Amino acid sequence: MLVHILLMDAAASPPEDEVLPRLHPEEQARYRSFGHEQRRQTWLAGRALLLAALAKVTGEVDASLLRTAESGGVRYADGALHLSLSHSRGLLGAALASVPVGLDVEWPQPRLAVSQAERVYSPEEAAELAPLPPAEREDTFYAFWTLKEAACKAMGLQLWQGLRHARFDLAAGRFFPQAPFPGGGWTCLHARLEGGWRLGLAVRSPAPTQVECLRLARRRRWHEETLVHPAWVYAR
């Protein structure tokens, strides 16, 4: 099974008058309802990336069929192609797959939670982080974080609903889902992107998974993006 990861710098997003008129009227109204300009720009850039990604993967796209789902995620047409969207510090990422999928990109920054992991992670994960030197602890913290958020997105959950219930053992490459996550049948990936971003991917499937990662440049051309130190994690 092939999962498509497509990236775009927010600065490469097309202008409002090129994207907004293509969207469904309800989506246009949603855009205008946001009170902060930065929120509007990020939201519209995400839709622009999804439209470009859908065109790249399927060969055609009807922008009016791209709608906000009840979960807060994004749905296209009949939902046969599953979508996930993420953004962090000027980078946007989208994942497309034939099964439920979640994607998270994060720019590492100092967080009190890195040194207080027992407050947000499982006891086993906090114990894994505790003895690590600071740089390695931060790196592992974000591997956990992106995987957990990706798993939540794949299930249409808010992060707080699944932070402690999606438990990972990175050394063993294992995922131990607990309710509200269904057991078995998960394929997950964590990696770095060039520039320092962290990426987590969760796919609701036990099938062998291949990942294609592309970045959209300013000239609307796709280029292959290298995932740095990719590591797979499974629940079966």
N, C-alpha and C positions, 0 to 999 in steps of 0.2 A: 504494500500500500504506500502511495506517495502522498506526503504532506508538503504543501507549499508554504514557505515563509517568505514574505515580501516586505522589504524595508524601504523607508523613504525619510530623508531629512525634511523637517517641517518647512525649511526655507525653500525647498524644491516644489512645494505644493502650488498648484495653479490658482489663479485669483478667484475671488468669490463669484464674479459674474460668469465664470466659465463652469463652475461646479453647481452652485445653488439652484439655478433654474432647471437643472436636469432632475433634481430630487422630487419626490412626492410632496404635494402641498403640506401634508402634516409634518414632514421632516423639515421643510422650509420654515414652518411656524415654530417648530422646536428650536431650530437654530436662532431665530429672532428672539426667543424667550430668554436666552441666556443673558444675564446682566453684565457679565464681564467680557471685554473684548478678547482677552487671551483665551477664555473658555470657548468662545465662538470660533476663533481661529483654529484651535486644536481640534475641536469637534469636526469642523468642515474639512480640515486636512486629513483626518481619519477617513471620512467618507470618500475623499478624492483618492486616497490610497486604495481603499477597498474597490472602488470602481475600476481603477487601473489594474488591480490584481485580478479581479473577475474577468476583465477583458483579456488579460494575459493567459489565464488558466483555461477559460472556457471558449475564448475566441470572439465572444460578443457579450454585451451587457445592456440591460434595460435599467437605467438608474432609478426609475420610479418604483422598482420592485425591491429596492434596498430600504429596509425599515428597521426602526428601533424595536427590539423585542421586549416583552414584559419584564424579563430578567435584567434589562439594562444593556444587554449585548446587542448584537446586530444580526438581522435575518435577511436572507435574500430569496425572493420568489417562494417556492414551496418548501424551502428549508432542506432540500436534498443535499446541498453543499453547505457544510457547516463552516462558520466564520468565527474568528476571534480577533480582537483588536487591542493594541496596547500602545502606550506612549510614555516617554520619559526624556526630559531635558532635550527637547528638540528632535528626538528620534521617534518615528512611528513604525510599528510593526503589525503585520496582519498574518494570520494563518488560515489556510483553506484546506479542508479535508472532507472525505466522504463519510466520516464518523465524527461524533462530538470531539472538539479540539479546543484547547486553551493555550494562549500565548501570553507571556509576560516579559517585558524588557525593563530593566532597571539601571539607572546610573547610581553606582555606589556613593554614598555620602555618610558622614558620621551620624550614627544613630545611637541613642542611649540603649536601645534594645539589643545592640550587638554585644554589650557587656552584661545584659540582663536577659539573656535568651530564655531563661526558665519562666519568664513572665509571658512569653508568646509561643514557645515551642514545647514539644513533649519533653518529659524528663530525660528520655534517651537521647534526643537531639541536643538538649542543653548540656548533657554530660559529654557528648562528643565535641562540642564547641569549647568547653571550659578550659582544657589544658593547652589549647592551640596558641601559638604566638599571635600577636595582634593582626598582622597582615593576613595570615592564613585563616584566622578566626573570622575576619570580615569576609573573605572570599567564600568560606563555607556557609556563613550566615546568609549570603545572597544566593548561593546555590539552593539552600532550603527555601528561602523566601520566593524566588521565582518559580520553583517547582510547585510550591503550595498554591500560589496565586494562579498559576496555569491550570492546576487541577480544579480549583474552584470555578474558574471560567468555563472549563469543559463541562461542568455540571450545572452551570447557571447559578452558582452560589456567590454570596458576598464573601470577601476574604475572612471576616470575623466569624463566619459560620463554619469555616473549615480549617482554620489556621492550625489548631491542635490535633485535628482528626485526620489530616493527611500526613502520616509519619513516614519519613524517609531514612534509610540507612545507606549513605553514599558509598561507604567502603564496600558494602556487599552488593551495591547496585539494586537495592530492593525498595519497593513501595508497599507500605502496609496500610491500606485504606480502612478507615473505620466510619461507621454511620456519621453523617449522611452520605458518605461515598460508598458506592457499591463495590464489593470485593471482586478481585480477579479482573483480567482483561484490560490492563493499563500498560502503555508504553510511554515513557517519559524521557526527556533529554534536558541536560543543562550544559551551557557553554558560555564562552565569552565572544563578544564581537570586537572587531578592531576599533580602537578608540577607547575601550574600557567598559562598555556596557555589558551587563549580564543578561542572559536569555534563558528562559525556562519554557518548555513545551510539554504538554500533557495530551495524550491521545487515548480515547476510550476504546482501545482495541488491543487484543493480544497478538495480532498479526504482525509479521515482520514489517518494519516501517523504514522507508527511505525519506530523506528530507532534501528538498531543493530550496536553497536560500538565495534570493536575488535582491538587489537594491536598485531602486529607480533613481536615475540621475536627472539632472536639470533638463537635459535635452530629451527627456521622456524615453530614454533607452535603459533597458535592464542589463545589469551586470552581475555576474556571480559574486556572492559574498561568502567569504571563508568563515566557518565557525571554528573558533580557537578552543582547543582542548575539550571537544565534545565528549560527554559521558552519558551512557544510557542507563536508565533505571526502570525496573519492571515490577509489575504485580500480576501474578498468574495463578 
